[in-house]
């Protein structure tokens, strides 16, 4: 049974990151996590939404860069 709440290790595995990177991003407010008893926890649905959002941002940034290059190459 999958839990709706993930640990740092589970998020690290999900995102293919080192656990220290998950801690850093969480502390910086870049990952949607919260602390319980001094330990970071993450809602699975929030992480899934965050991944979708980040993919959209990356796509828009790439498109913007492509358009900027097109303008400068003329």
MARPAKE-192160 format. One line per 3 residues: number of its first residue (from 1); for each residue x, y, z of N, C-alpha, C. Coordinates in pm, whole numbers, padded with zeros to 5 digits. Each point is the difference from the previous one (the first is absolute). Layout:
// MARPAKE-192160
NUM = X Y Z X Y Z X Y Z; ... $
END
This chain:
// MARPAKE-192160
1 = 00083 -00118 00000 -00083 00118 00000 00088 00125 00000; -00021 00088 -00097 00077 00122 -00008 -00054 00103 00099; 00091 00066 00067 -00040 00103 00095 -00022 00132 -00074 $
4 = -00090 00081 00053 -00024 00133 -00056 00105 00099 00046; 00081 -00040 00099 00105 00085 00053 00135 -00065 -00030; 00092 00079 -00056 00131 -00050 -00038 00109 00055 00090 $
7 = 00106 -00077 00017 00118 00042 00075 00100 00064 -00097; 00105 00056 00055 00107 00058 -00083 00058 -00108 -00092; 00024 -00117 00054 00056 -00108 -00081 -00091 -00040 -00115 $
10 = -00128 -00004 00025 -00094 -00036 -00106 -00008 00109 -00107; 00004 00126 00042 -00001 00111 -00097 00129 -00001 -00080; 00113 -00025 00066 00128 -00008 -00070 -00005 -00108 -00107 $
13 = -00056 -00114 00033 -00012 -00109 -00096 -00095 00038 -00114; -00112 00060 00034 -00099 00041 -00099 00058 00099 -00101; 00079 00096 00050 00055 00105 -00086 00140 -00032 -00052 $
16 = 00054 -00114 00041 00135 -00041 -00039 00102 00106 00043; -00012 00041 00127 00089 00097 00059 00066 -00059 00123; 00106 00063 00044 00063 -00037 00126 -00088 00055 00114 $
19 = -00004 -00071 00110 -00082 00043 00114 00038 00140 00048; 00129 00034 -00004 00043 00133 00044 -00058 00109 -00091; -00017 -00031 -00127 -00062 00096 -00093 -00145 00021 00036 $
22 = -00069 -00106 00039 -00139 00011 00043 -00009 00086 00125; 00091 -00021 00096 00002 00083 00121 00021 00148 -00036; 00097 00026 -00088 00032 00138 -00037 -00117 00067 -00070 $
25 = -00059 -00069 -00098 -00113 00057 -00073 -00121 00023 00091; -00018 -00089 00095 -00111 00014 00095 00023 00122 00089; 00120 00012 00051 00034 00112 00087 -00015 00133 -00073 $
28 = 00033 00001 -00130 -00010 00121 -00081 -00143 00028 -00045; -00092 -00091 00033 -00139 00019 -00039 -00028 -00035 -00145; 00090 -00074 -00063 -00016 -00035 -00141 -00071 -00133 -00020 $
31 = -00016 -00076 00106 -00079 -00123 -00004 -00118 00016 00097; -00116 -00055 -00035 -00119 00016 00084 -00001 -00098 00118; 00083 00030 00099 00007 -00089 00115 -00038 00071 00129 $
34 = -00004 -00077 00106 -00030 00054 00133 00074 -00085 00103; 00022 00060 00115 00071 -00071 00106 -00097 -00053 00104; 00028 -00122 00044 -00072 -00062 00110 00106 -00051 00096 $
37 = 00001 00055 00120 00100 -00042 00097 00141 00021 -00048; 00022 00104 -00078 00134 00031 -00050 00041 -00079 -00123; -00088 -00082 -00053 00032 -00081 -00119 -00088 00043 -00116 $
40 = 00060 00008 -00116 -00074 00041 -00120 -00092 -00111 -00048; -00119 00039 -00040 -00098 -00091 -00060 -00062 00071 -00119; -00051 -00080 -00094 -00052 00053 -00126 -00127 -00075 -00037 $
43 = -00103 00073 -00037 -00122 -00065 -00047 00024 -00049 -00143; -00035 -00125 -00025 00020 -00059 -00132 -00068 00083 -00110; -00125 00040 00022 -00071 00076 -00103 00064 00137 -00023 $
46 = 00054 00061 00104 00069 00128 -00015 00128 -00018 -00082; 00071 -00108 00023 00122 -00027 -00077 -00033 -00027 -00146; -00107 -00074 -00025 -00039 -00028 -00139 -00040 00129 -00071 $
49 = -00073 00087 00068 -00037 00129 -00058 00123 00086 -00025; 00094 -00002 00095 00123 00077 -00013 00078 -00047 -00123; 00007 -00131 -00021 00073 -00053 -00116 -00066 00045 -00130 $
52 = -00131 -00004 -00007 -00072 00046 -00120 00025 00148 -00022; -00008 00079 00107 00024 00144 -00011 00141 00029 -00047; 00098 -00070 00057 00140 00023 -00040 00022 -00038 -00146 $
55 = -00065 -00105 -00046 00013 -00040 -00141 -00058 00110 -00090; -00112 00059 00041 -00061 00108 -00079 00091 00123 -00001; 00058 00034 00114 00091 00115 00008 00120 -00023 -00090 $
58 = 00057 -00119 00005 00116 -00032 -00084 -00036 00011 -00147; -00117 -00047 -00036 -00045 00007 -00139 -00016 00145 -00045; -00061 00082 00084 -00018 00142 -00032 00133 00074 -00007 $
61 = 00091 -00032 00090 00132 00063 -00003 00075 -00037 -00126; -00008 -00125 -00042 00066 -00044 -00123 -00060 00070 -00121; -00131 00012 -00003 -00067 00069 -00111 00038 00148 -00003 $
64 = 00005 00062 00116 00040 00140 00008 00142 00019 -00049; 00090 -00088 00040 00139 00006 -00045 00008 -00018 -00151; -00076 -00095 -00053 -00001 -00023 -00144 -00048 00125 -00074 $
67 = -00104 00064 00051 -00053 00121 -00063 00100 00115 00010; 00067 00012 00113 00100 00106 00015 00115 -00020 -00097; 00045 -00121 -00015 00108 -00029 -00095 -00042 00032 -00142 $
70 = -00126 -00032 -00032 -00053 00029 -00134 -00001 00148 -00028; -00033 00081 00099 -00003 00146 -00016 00141 00053 -00019; 00097 -00052 00076 00136 00050 -00005 00076 -00048 -00123 $
73 = -00046 -00107 -00063 00070 -00055 -00116 -00038 00072 -00129; -00103 00080 00004 -00047 00068 -00121 00088 00112 -00039 $
END
